[in-house]
Amino acid sequence: MNSGMDSKEYAGQMAGFVEHWLGNPASRAVLKFAAARCPQCGRRIDLALRDFLGLSPKMCIKCKASSSVINRLLSFLIEKNNISRKDAEIAFADPMWRKGLSSVMEGIAEFGPKKPFTAFVPFLVVWNITRACNLSCKHCYESALVKDSDELNTEEALKAVDGLAEAGVAYLAISGGEPLVRKDLFEIIQRIRKNEMAFSIATNGTLLTRENARQLKSLGCLYAQVSLDGAKPLTHNRFRGSEAFERTIEGIKNAVSEGLLVGIAMTVTQHNYKEVPAALDLAEKLGAGLFMHYNFIPAGRGKEIIGLDISPEKREELLAWLAGQIGKRKIPVLSTAPQFSSACKKIGKPCALTHFDVISQDTKFGDSISFLADFVGGCGAGRLYMAMEPNGDFEPCVFMPIKIGNIRKDSLLETWHKNIALNKMRKREEFWGNCGICENRSACGGCRARAYGYFADVQGPDPGCIKNLEYWKRLKGESKEISLVAGVMPKHLP
């Protein structure tokens, strides 16, 4: 960072650089050439990064020219951000970073430096690898229990991994169902690693034995997310089944002891709202690496307990409390609610860029990267990530059961670029309710899954936000059981 310039001034300068320089038609044309995919050599950005590292990749004349352009731009940005070349080389040596940066630069070339930004290919795909599960949780978005008859078999799953890697996906988050039920899970993970993609796993923890944790660690698992819906056995078990709490705690301990980064994920409803502070205390005590508040989404079996959703007032209070814990706790405190960014900003905390952002909570970087908030854009569904079902169906988000393609027969890139539902989700100026006119529209956008779950419209308002309180009141006034029928709410309240 330039001396004599405070972090917020610097953040503003960087925002201007990204928006104006990269939005310039001439610069964009150069970037489009440099970010193209060469049929002979491959992904030009990745080639340039390998060249930056001195790996001397084989390149045609056009790819060499693009490498020169990209590396000049990278050198400028590295110097501008006061990053040492050594640190940059460490980052670019990681395939996930290279793939991610490639997608960013290709996305800018394809779509421009829009607020919020859309990646050329999803950086992250959440793969519900099976619907089989050893529990039957009341709020499960997958209605998981039994394996589907059309689930991708081992051969198809390995082919799917190859296809995702070829498209340029950097990261696979493996979920379910319960992933550890699948007997070929570790074979699939080995293929993920062979394709130089990063991975994490979301589990209920009950099957997270020392051996399973050890294998995950040895294969380079970046993160094990374990669901814990209460600080007390009775609270957790009421959601997940008899004695689940004890087995989940044991799984967390096993993962921590084997050196895995463990995140505690807590879906908050009226049932466990008051236990959030105690659950965060427990997460720290168990040695977890972070705590994540999950928004309740009325999807799957969650529709059957929709009346347990918390009000916008309670969610506002919860997010404010969570934001207030940042810097006071040993571990990062996160939320899948895109309004968390605003909650942080209100009390002077660095803006949370998205629900998996821990960098902004680092005091060394928080203010200086705040310019990214409008570009990263809160809810990343359909812009930064998408989901894949056990049978290979593509969906905008794991909480949005909208089939937009299938990996058995459809191109991921073509689906990502041309699907109508995804493109609607990217046009925030067309959202109705407060989400379309809010001053935080770029940095937040409202949870698209909640909008779809309540209004069957990907451009609807998120009724969990205090600024959409009138929509929440209308929903609650319709009947005791909130209707999920499309068109139940008018787009403009009288």
N, C-alpha and C positions, 0 to 999 in steps of 0.2 A: 504494500500500500504506500502511496506517495506520502512523504513526511509533510507535516503541516496541514494535512487534510484529515478531518475526522471521518469515522467509518460511515456515517450516514451521508456525508457529502460524496464520499467515494462510491457508495452504493448508487446514488443518483447518477453519478457520472457513468458508471458501468451500465446502468439501465439505458441511458441515452446512447451509449456506444452500440449496445446490442440492437436497440430498436431502429436507430437511424443509419448507422453504418451498414449493418447486415440487411437492413430493409432497402438500401439504395439499389436501384435496378441494375447498375453496372456491377456492384459488388455481388449482388445476388446471382447474376449471370456467371460470374467467375466461380462462385461457390458451387453453382449447379454443375458446371463442368468438372470441378475438382471432386465433387461428391458423387458423381455418377458411378455406376457399377459396370466395370469393364467385362465383357463376355470372355475375354482371353485371360485377364489377370485376377479379376475378382473385385472385391469391395475397395475402392480407391482410398477411402479414409483410413481403413485398417492398414492398407499397404503403406500409406504415408506415416502412420504411427510406428509401424515396424521399421521403416526407414529412419525415423527420428531416433529409434533405439539402437540404430547401427546394425540391424539384422540383415541388411542388404537383400530384401525380397526381389524376386524376378519381376521386372516391370517393362511394359512396352513404352514407347516414346511418350504417348499421351499420359500414361500413368506416372511417368517420371516428372512430366510437367506439372501434373496435378499435385504430386507429392511436394514439389518445390513451393507451390502456392500455399498448400495447407501448412507446411512446416514454418513458413514465414508468419502466417497468421497465428499459429500456436506460440511461436517465439515471442510475438508481440503481446499476446494475452498473458503468457507466463511472466514476462517482465512487468506488465501493467499490474498484475496481481501480486507482485513481489514474491513469486514462488521460485524456489531454487530449481535449477535444471535436474538436479539429482532427485528431488521429490517428484518432479514431473515424470521422470523416467521410471521411478518406482510405481507410480500410478498406471502409466501406459503399459508397463510390463504385465499388468493384470488383464487377461482377456475380457473380463466383464467391463472394465473401464473402457477398453478399446471399442468393444461392441456398443456400449452405451454412448460414447462420444461420437461414434460413427452415425448412430441413429439420430442424435441431436443435430449434427451438421447436415446430414441428408434431409432431415425434417425441415430445417431452416431453408435449405435449397428448394425443397418441394412446396412447402406451405408458407414460407416467410416467417419472420420473427414475431408471430402473433402472440397476443395476450388473451388467454393462455396458449402455451405452446403445444403443438402436436408432433410427436415423434414419427419418423418415417416408418418405423416398425415398432410394435410394442416392446418397450424395454423389458417389461415383466409379463409373463403369462402365468396366471394362477391355474394350476392343473388339478382339478378334482379327479384324482387318479382312479378312484373306485367309489361306488355308493355303498359298499359293504361297510358295516360298522359293528363294533361290539357293544355300543351304547345306543340309546334311542332318546336323544336330547329333545326337550320340548321346543326349543327355538332353532332347531337345525334347518338351515336354508336349503339343504339338499334332500330333506326328508330321508336321510340315510338310514339304512338297516341291512338291506339285502342287495347283493351284487346284481347289476343289470345284465340281462341276457345278451345285449349288444356291446358290452364293455370291450374296449380294445384289448386284444390278447397280447401276449408278450411280443410276438413278431410285429404286430401293428403298433404297439407302444414304442418299440425301438425305432421303427420307421418314422413315427410321429416326432420323436426327439430329433432325428436327423433333419426332418423337414423344418422344424422350428429353428434349428441352428442355421440351416441354409438361408432362411429368411432374414436372419440377423438378430434373433432374440438373444438377449444377454443373460436373462435370469429366469429360472423356473421356480415358482413357489408351489410345492407339492402339498395338496390338501385332499379332502375327501368329503364324506365318509372318513374312515380311519385308514390312512395310508399304510400303516404297519400291518394291516390285515393282509395286504397283497404279498404273496409269496415271492413274486419276481421283482419286488421293489428295489432291492439293492442292485440287481442286474440292470434295471432301467436307469438308476442313478449313475452307475458306472458309464453308461452310454452318454448321459448328460455331461459328465466330466470329460469324457473322450472328445466331445464336441466343444470343449472349452466354454461351457456355460456354467454359471454359478447356480446354486440351488439352496433352498431352505425347506423346512417341513413344518406343517401345522398338524398337531396331534392332540388327542384328549389326554395323553400322558400315561394311560393305564397299561400300555404295552411297551413303554419306553424303558426296557430293561437295561442293565449295564452293558450287555453285549450289543444290543441295538444302538445304544448311545455311542458306544465305542466305534462301531462300524460307520455311523453317520459322521463322526468326528474324523475318522481316517479317510473318508471320501471327500472331506472338505466342506461339510455342511456349514453354511454361514450363520444359520440361525434356526433354533427350534422353538416354535411358538406353541405354548401349552395353554389350553383353555382352563381357566379357573374362575368359576362364577360366584364365589363367595369365600369369605375368610373362615366360615364355620362349616363343618361337615353337613349339617342339616340343610343349609342354604344351597350349597353346591349339589348335593344329592337330590334335592327336590327337582332340579333341572335335568340331572344326568343319570340318576339311578342309584340304587342301593350300594353303598361302600365305594362309590367312584372317587370320592374325595381322598380317601387314604391311598388308593392306588395312584391317583394323579400326583399327590405330594411325593410319593416314592419315585415316580417317574421323573419329576423335576429334580429331585436329589441325585438320581442316577445320571441325568444329563449334565448337571453342574459338576459332579465329581469327575466326569470324563472330559471336562473342559469345553463343553458346548456353550455357546452364547444362548441363553434361555430368555425368552420373552413371555411374560404372563399376560394373557389376553382375557379380558373380562367384559362380557356382554351385559350392559347395564339396563335393568328394567325396574319397575316399581318393587319387584320382589327382592332385589339386592342393592338398591340404590344407597342405602345407609351404610353398607359394608365396604364401600369403595376405599375409605381411608385405611381400614383394617386390612383389606386385601393388598393395598400398596405396602403397608408395613410387612405383611407376610412375604410378599415378593422379595423385598430387601433381605429379610431374615433368611430366606431360602437360597440367596445368592444369585437371584435372577439378574440378567443384564439390562432389562428394561420392563416397563409396565405400559400396557396398551389398553385404553378404554375403547371398546367396540360399540358402535351404534347398534341399537336393535333395528333389524330390518324385517318387515312383514313379508317373508318369503318362505317357501317350503312349509314345515310344521309351524314356523313362526306366525303364520297367518291365524293359527288356532288360538294363539295367546296375544293377539294384537292389542287387547285391552290393557296389557301390562306395560305398554310403551309409556315412557315418561313424558311429561308435558314440556313444551318449549321453555317455560319458566324454570323447571327443574334442570333441564339440559343446560341452560345458560348458567345456572348456579354451579352445576357440576364442572363445566368447562372452565369457569373462572377459578374454581378451587384447584383443579388439575394444573392450570397455568401457574397458579401461585406456588405450586410445589416445585416448579423448575428451579434448579439451583439450590434448593433446600434438601433435596434427596440425593442418595448415593447413585441413583440410576436415572436415566432419561424417562420422562413421563410423556406419553403420546396419546393421540386419539384419532380414530378414523372419522370423526365428525369434521367436515371441512371448515366449520365455524371456529375450530380451535385456533386457527390463525388469528382471527379477530379477537378472541378471548385473550390471547397472549399479548397482542398489540395494545389492548385496553389498559393493561397493567404494566406496560413498559417492558415486556419480555420480547425477545426476538421472535419474529413471525415464524410459525411452523409452516414449512413449505408444502408438505404433504404428510400423510399419516405415517410414513416410514422415515421421516426426516429427523435425524438426531444431531446432524452437524450444526443446525441453527442454535442448539442448546449449548454448544461450546462457546464460551465467552470470547475466545480468540477470533471466531468467525461470524457470530450471530448477526451483528449489525451490518458487517461488510457484505454479506450475501443476501441481505434483505431485499435487494433489487430483484432477486429471482422469484419472489413470491407471486407476482403477477404473471410471470412466465410459466412457472411450474403449475400454479393454478389450483391448489386444493384437490378437489375430486379428480382423480386421474383416469377414471373409467372412460374408455374409448379414445383416450389421447396418449396415455403413457402405458397403460396396461389393458389386458383383456383376460378372458377366462376360457378354459377348455374343459368340457365335461368328460365323464368316463368313456363315453362312446365316440369322443372326438368332436362333438359339437362345439363350435365357437360361440361365445356369448360376450356381451360388452363388459360384464362383471359377474362374479360368482353369485351375487344377490339379485341378478336380473335375468330371469329365465326367458331370454329372447334369442332364439336360434338365428345366427347370422351366417352360418356356414358349417362345414365339417371337414376336418383335416384329411379324411379318407378320400375326398374328391375335390376340395376347393383350395385355391391358392390363398395362403395367409395374407400376403401382401395385397393382392387384389381385393380381398375382403376388407382389409384394414383401410384401404384407400377409397373404396367405392360404396361400401354398405350405407344404406339410407339412415338406419338407426344411429350408427356411429357418427355420421356427418351431422345429424340433428343434435346430438349431444355436444358437438363442438361449437355450435352456434348459440352461445350464451345470450346474445342480444335478443334471441327469439324465445327465451324462457319466459313463462308467465308467472304471475305472482311477483313477490319482491325479488326473486332470484334473477329476473331479467333486467332489473333497473338498479340493483343494489350497488353502492359504491365499492363493495368488496367482491363484485361479480367475477373479476379476473382471478383474484387470489383465493376465492372460495368456490362459488358455483353451486353450492348446495349439494347434498348427497343425491346423485341421480338414481340410485337404487331405491331410496326412500320415496322420491318423487314418483317413480314407476310403481312401487309397491302400493302407494296410497291412491294414485290417480291414473295408473296404467298409461302414463305419458312420460317419455324420457325428457321432455321439456317442461314438465310440471314443476311446481314449487316444492321445496323440502319443508314439510310441515313441522319439522323438529326445530326450526329456527324461530327465534323470538320475533323476527321481522315478518314472519308468515303466520303470526298468531291467529289472525282472522280465519285463515284456512283451517287451522287446527280446530278452532272453535266450531266452525261449520261442520267439520268431519264428526266431531263429538256430538253435535246436535242432530245429525242425521238419524242416528239410532245408537243403541248400546253397542251393537256390533258394527264397527266401521266398515262401510262398503268399499269394496275394491273394484267395483265396476267402472270401466272406462267412461268418462264423461259425467261422473257423479257430481263433480264440482264445475261451476262455470269458470271460464278463464278470467273473468273480471267480476269481482264482487259488486253487487249493487250497493 
